[in-house]
Amino acid sequence: MIDRIDRTILVQLQENARISNVDLANAVGLSPSACLRRVGLLEKSGVIDGYRAQLNASKLDHEVLVLVQITLNGQSSEMLAEFEAAVAKIPEILACFLIAGENDYILRVAARDVAGFGDLHAVHLSALPHVLRMESNFVMREVFTRSLAPPEA
């Protein structure tokens, strides 16, 4: 069970995963050794499943973000597995979600520009296995992205 202190640790780490253990301990009101023990338990239990750098796509010359909705010809386990294996090989696909509803998948795709997305679409997306229909939605502005807030104790 996550208590108030664990929640505060998680909030602090979401804001700055590079915070020193001493600063984190001070922020949550624990000794450094107790804080380190708590963080270790959160990692061991899988509540914290990793630490990542959040990269700025535009600073890496990827100005276009596209959400691509995909409908497959069917939904057999083989079709899903083949599709998922193929999209995992395309580095510009930042995320792939199997969804319920009219479509089967939503992809989050980064491209340098609209022409770059056109090339990506022509070469890679159009060659994905078992695709019946594809609809691309260009993101005008990302309002925010966040991680799941820790539950209240």
C-alpha positions as CSV (number, residue, x, y, z in Angstrom):
1,M,0.0,0.0,0.0
2,I,1.3,3.4,-0.9
3,D,1.2,5.8,2.0
4,R,1.6,9.6,2.1
5,I,5.4,9.5,2.2
6,D,5.6,7.1,-0.8
7,R,3.2,9.4,-2.7
8,T,5.4,12.4,-1.9
9,I,8.5,10.5,-3.1
10,L,6.7,9.6,-6.3
11,V,5.6,13.1,-7.0
12,Q,9.1,14.5,-6.3
13,L,10.7,11.9,-8.6
14,Q,8.1,12.6,-11.4
15,E,9.1,16.3,-11.2
16,N,12.8,15.6,-11.1
17,A,14.1,12.0,-11.4
18,R,17.7,13.3,-11.0
19,I,17.1,14.7,-7.5
20,S,19.7,13.6,-5.1
21,N,18.7,11.1,-2.4
22,V,19.7,13.7,0.3
23,D,17.4,16.4,-1.3
24,L,14.6,13.9,-1.8
25,A,14.9,12.8,1.9
26,N,14.7,16.5,3.0
27,A,11.7,17.1,0.7
28,V,9.8,14.1,2.2
29,G,11.0,14.5,5.8
30,L,13.0,11.3,6.1
31,S,16.6,10.4,6.8
32,P,18.6,9.7,3.6
33,S,18.9,6.0,4.5
34,A,15.1,5.6,5.1
35,C,14.4,7.5,1.9
36,L,16.7,5.3,-0.1
37,R,15.1,2.2,1.4
38,R,11.6,3.4,0.4
39,V,12.7,4.2,-3.1
40,G,14.3,0.8,-3.4
41,L,11.0,-0.8,-2.3
42,L,9.1,1.2,-4.8
43,E,11.4,0.0,-7.5
44,K,11.4,-3.6,-6.4
45,S,7.6,-3.7,-6.2
46,G,7.4,-2.3,-9.8
47,V,5.6,1.0,-8.8
48,I,8.7,2.7,-10.3
49,D,9.5,0.8,-13.5
50,G,12.3,3.0,-14.7
51,Y,13.8,6.4,-15.1
52,R,13.9,8.2,-18.5
53,A,15.1,11.4,-20.0
54,Q,12.2,13.4,-21.6
55,L,13.5,14.6,-24.9
56,N,12.4,17.7,-26.8
57,A,11.4,16.4,-30.2
58,S,11.6,19.9,-31.9
59,K,15.2,20.3,-30.6
60,L,15.9,17.0,-32.4
61,D,14.4,18.4,-35.6
62,H,11.1,16.5,-35.4
63,E,8.5,19.3,-35.6
64,V,5.5,17.1,-36.5
65,L,3.6,14.8,-34.2
66,V,0.9,12.6,-35.8
67,L,-1.7,10.3,-34.2
68,V,-2.4,7.5,-36.6
69,Q,-5.5,5.4,-36.1
70,I,-5.3,1.9,-37.7
71,T,-7.9,-0.7,-38.4
72,L,-6.7,-4.2,-39.3
73,N,-8.3,-6.7,-41.6
74,G,-9.0,-8.9,-38.6
75,Q,-8.0,-9.5,-35.0
76,S,-6.5,-12.9,-34.8
77,S,-3.6,-13.2,-32.4
78,E,-1.3,-13.9,-35.4
79,M,-2.4,-10.7,-37.1
80,L,-2.0,-8.6,-34.0
81,A,1.5,-10.1,-33.2
82,E,2.7,-9.5,-36.8
83,F,1.4,-5.9,-36.8
84,E,3.0,-5.2,-33.4
85,A,6.3,-6.7,-34.4
86,A,6.4,-4.5,-37.5
87,V,5.5,-1.2,-35.8
88,A,8.1,-1.9,-33.1
89,K,10.8,-1.8,-35.8
90,I,10.0,1.8,-36.9
91,P,11.9,4.2,-34.7
92,E,9.6,7.2,-35.6
93,I,6.7,5.4,-33.9
94,L,7.0,6.6,-30.3
95,A,4.0,4.7,-28.9
96,C,1.6,2.0,-30.1
97,F,-1.7,1.4,-28.3
98,L,-4.1,-1.5,-28.9
99,I,-7.5,0.0,-28.3
100,A,-11.2,-1.0,-28.1
101,G,-13.6,0.7,-30.4
102,E,-14.0,1.4,-34.1
103,N,-10.2,1.2,-34.7
104,D,-7.7,-1.3,-33.5
105,Y,-4.6,0.8,-32.8
106,I,-3.4,4.3,-32.2
107,L,0.2,5.2,-33.0
108,R,2.0,8.3,-31.9
109,V,4.5,9.2,-34.7
110,A,7.2,11.8,-34.9
111,A,8.4,13.3,-38.1
112,R,10.8,16.1,-39.1
113,D,8.1,17.8,-41.1
114,V,5.0,17.1,-43.2
115,A,7.0,15.8,-46.1
116,G,9.0,13.6,-43.8
117,F,5.7,12.1,-42.5
118,G,4.7,11.6,-46.1
119,D,7.8,9.7,-46.8
120,L,7.4,7.6,-43.6
121,H,3.8,6.9,-44.6
122,A,4.7,5.9,-48.1
123,V,7.7,3.7,-47.2
124,H,6.8,2.2,-43.8
125,L,3.2,2.8,-42.6
126,S,1.7,1.7,-45.9
127,A,3.7,-1.5,-45.8
128,L,2.5,-2.5,-42.3
129,P,0.9,-6.0,-42.3
130,H,-2.9,-6.5,-42.2
131,V,-3.9,-2.8,-42.4
132,L,-7.4,-2.2,-43.8
133,R,-7.6,1.5,-43.0
134,M,-5.4,4.3,-41.7
135,E,-6.3,7.8,-40.6
136,S,-3.7,10.4,-39.7
137,N,-4.3,13.3,-37.3
138,F,-1.7,16.0,-37.1
139,V,-1.2,17.4,-33.6
140,M,-1.4,21.2,-33.7
141,R,-0.1,21.7,-30.2
142,E,0.7,19.4,-27.3
143,V,-1.1,20.8,-24.3
144,F,0.6,18.5,-21.8
145,T,1.8,15.0,-21.1
146,R,2.0,13.6,-17.7
147,S,2.5,10.4,-15.8
148,L,-0.1,8.9,-13.6
149,A,-0.4,10.7,-10.3
150,P,0.2,8.5,-7.3
151,P,-3.0,7.5,-5.5
152,E,-4.0,9.3,-2.3
153,A,-3.1,7.5,0.9
